[in-house]
Amino acid sequence: MAGFRNAVRAVIAAALKDRLVLVWSLLLVVLATGACWVWGQDREADQVASARTEALSQARTKVATVLSYNFRTVDADIAASTKLLTGDAKKQFESTTAQWVVPASHEARITNTAEVSDAGVIAATEDRVETLVFVTQTTVSKGSKEPKISGTRLAVTMTRVGDSWLISILDPIGTDGGAPGAAGKQ
């Protein structure tokens, strides 16, 4: 009887040892999976933070360039600005500038200088950043004695295209005037 008890105890001990190894193995797999998930979340957060910084900087520069033109160089200004746009923003810009900006600029000898006074990020992913951009535009034309200064708020979406950030949405939120064909007409 003692031999039988010892045998049963040995079988039970072996089974418990196997279960303990199984439990520890499963726990190790769960912890490794959790660590990988946390690492992935950190990496994605870093990429989004980098996208926010890069795209906001590019939005500031590119919006000022897109909204600035000189009647003497308007065709070259528009051509350079078109390269900073993509998608519907590019199509809309090409249409608006051809229909309004270029003719008005030549006729009234308009020079429009845009400066970004402030900008911030509304939402961001790794490849798309929505911003709010505040622009001050100074417009000079042959018919005005003084420069006209106006403010514009723009919803600007920057989209990563290859290694560049391009403007994919350029929508005015409100204006208090502005040059013909400038943000208020787009």
Protein Blocks (a to p, Z undefined) as FASTA:
>chain_A
ZZmmmmmmmmmmmmmmmmmmmmmmmmmmmmmmmmmmmmmmmmmmmmmmmmmmmmmmmmmm
mmmmmmgccfklmmmmmmmmmmmgghjllmmmmmmmmmmmmmmmmmnopacddddfbdcd
fbdcfkbccdddddddddddfkbfbdcddddddddddddehjbccdfbdcdfbdcbdjeh
ilmlZZ
